[in-house]
Amino acid sequence: RKLLPDAQLREADVDAPCVLAHQSRLRAQGINVLRGDAGNASVVRSWVEQISGPLDAVIDDGSHRAADVLTAFATLWPAVRPGGLYFVEDIGAPAMGNISRLLASWAQTKMRLSFAVDREAVERESRLVPWLRMPDDAAFRMPDDVAFINVFDNAAVIGKDLMEHRHVSTRRGSTC
């Protein structure tokens, strides 16, 4: 609250007794509490509907289960404003599965695409190098509006592009 005094803060938790026990204290600090399971896309969509306007930042410090993190990201990312940030914490936890590997592959792909003249060549190369391959399921593909990804030992931050529809041309140095 001291760092961002004008921010609209929300906390989401699946544990109803915990929410009830701390709700009044959190509201007194200007934090609105949402309850539900981040692994349930319809619940997460209801959170987005309750929030007015785009999200400046999301900090996922939830269940530490890979499926929940992916569901929350897929549902919340579209609500993050251009230039916003999405943090995923505890990516090294055992229940997180291959989340750190997935995010690292996104970061590697993003870095290579930013220097690439030929986007198709990068995608062909990614299919040939096993550790760079993305899962076939479209839900695990990196969104086109990711500006950057920084992956650390136990956390990652994903930044949303400031431009909503950036296109990288096949001509050197050209973006529009």
N, C-alpha and C positions, 0 to 999 in steps of 0.2 A: 504494500500500500504506500509506503514511503517513496519507493522508487517511481511509481506511476500513480500519483495521487488522483488523477482524473480518469483512470482506466475503469472500464466496466469489467469486473472480475467475476468469474464463475468457476465453481468447483463441482465436479460430477463424481458420484460415488455409487457403487452398487449396494452397499451395506445400509439398509434402511435404518436400523437402530443407531448406527454411527451418525447418519445424516441428522436424525432427530435429536441426538444428544448434542451435536455441535452447531446446528442450524442457527440458533439465536445468536451465539457468539460470533459466528462468521458473518451473519447479516449486520451485526453491530459494526463490523469492520468494513462493510460495504461489499461483501462477497455473497453473491447469490448462489444457492446450492441447487444442483440438479441431481436427481436420483435415477439410476438405471444401469443397465449392463452395456458397456461399450462394445461388446461383442455382438450386440443386436442392432443391426443397421436401422431398423424402424425406430428404436429408442433414440439412437444418435441423431437421426433425422428430426425427431421431435425436439431435441435440444436445439438444433440449428433453427428450427421454426420459432422457438421461444426467444431467441436472441435477435435483437433488432440490428440489422446491418452486418457487414462482413467482419470477420475475426482478424484482429491484428496479429495474434499469436496463439498457438495451441501448445500446451505442454502435456504430453502423454506420459503420465507416471501412474498408469493404471494396473491392470491385472498381471502384467508381465507375461501374458500368453500371446503367442504369435498371431493366432487367429483374431483375437480381440484388437490387437494393434493394427492389423491390416484392415479390419472392418472399420475401425474408428478413422484411420487415415483416409480410406476410400470415401467415407461419408463426410468427414470434416474438411478435407483438402479443398473441395470446390467452394467452401464458405470462407476460406482464407483470402483476404484482400490481396490484390497485386502488391508485391513488396513485403508481404507478411511472412511470418516464420512459423515453422512447425517443428517442435522438439520431440524426440523420442528418447526416453530415458531407460536405463537398465537393459540395453540391447544385448548385453552379454549374459543375461540370466538364462539358466538352462531351459526354462519353458518358452523362451523367445525363439527357439529353433534356429532357423537360418536368417533371422531378421537382419543381423549385422552383415551377413554375406550379401543379402539382397540389396541393402542400402549401399554397401561398398561397391557392388556391381553397378548400381545406378550412378554413383559418384564417378566411377571409372568411365562409364559410358558418356556421362555429361562432359567430363574433361576432354575426352577424345572427340566428341561432337563439336565442342567449342573451337577446336583447332582444325577440324576436318574441312576439306574442300569438297569431298564427295561423301555425303551422308549414307548413300547406299553401300559404299565400300566399307564403312565402319560397321554397318549392320551385317554385311556378309562376313567380315572378320569375326564379329561377336558370335556368329553361328559356328565358326570353326574352332574357337578357343573355348573349351568347356567351362572354365570358371567365369567367363564373361557372359555366358548364355543366360538369358532371362527365362523364367518359367513360361510355358506356352499359354497359361491362363492370363487373359488380358487384365484381370484384376491386379496382377502383380507387376504390370508394366509401369515404367516411370511416366508420370503425367508429362505432357508436352510443355506445360507452363512452369516446370521446375527451373529456377535460375541457377541454383547451386545446391550442393549437398556437402556438408562437412561431417565425416564419420570419425568418431573418437573411440577410445577403448570401450566405453560403456554408454555412449550417448551419440546422438546424431542431430543435426539441425538441417532442415530443408527450407530453402528460401524460394518464395514464389516470384516469378518474373514480374517486373513492373509493367511490362506491356502484355496485355491479355492475349494477343495473337501474334507472337513473334514467329517469323519464318526464317530459317537459315537457307540461303540460296546456295546452289552448287558453284556459283562464281566466288572466287577468292575475295574475302573481306566484305562481302555484301550481306547485310541483314535488313530486313524490313518488317 
